[in-house]
Amino acid sequence: MKVLAIASKGGHWVELLRLLPAFSGMEVVYVSTDPNLAATVKGSKFYCVPDANRWNKYKLIRIFYLLFSIVRRENPKFVISTGAAPGLMGLFAAKLLGMKTIWIDSIASAEKLSLSGRIALKFVDRLYTQWPDLSGPKVIYAGNILL
């Protein structure tokens, strides 16, 4: 089974790497915003895409098309992201292609879901929070990645 795992550099990437045991026995293809992160997943396919945020919308459109191409080429069973904007774009592309999607909101979002998490909630198959107080009918709490 192939999984496409997407995260921006920094804390989002750290949280994604903490999920590695859950991918045991699967082929994992990684996407991030820093080419140097390929060294942290040696032996796995790695793609680098530019970073963007809500303040540079043209970059978001470019990233969406890049991720749409990657998702279509790799054809994973599901796509998972711990954030931020590139992960959201990748999940949206996967959803358009009929794939299963999972968003794990950042542990830094303790009082409410992140902006990307709130957007993802509208279309992903599963959305996880790392804070029990944020769980609800469409938001699943199953523990913390970092704690």
Beta strands, then each sheet from edge to edge (+ up, - down):
strand 1: 2-7
strand 2: 27-32
strand 3: 46-48
strand 4: 78-83
strand 5: 100-104
strand 6: 126-129
strand 7: 140-141
sheet 1: 3+ 2+ 1+ 4+ 5+ 6+ 7+
end
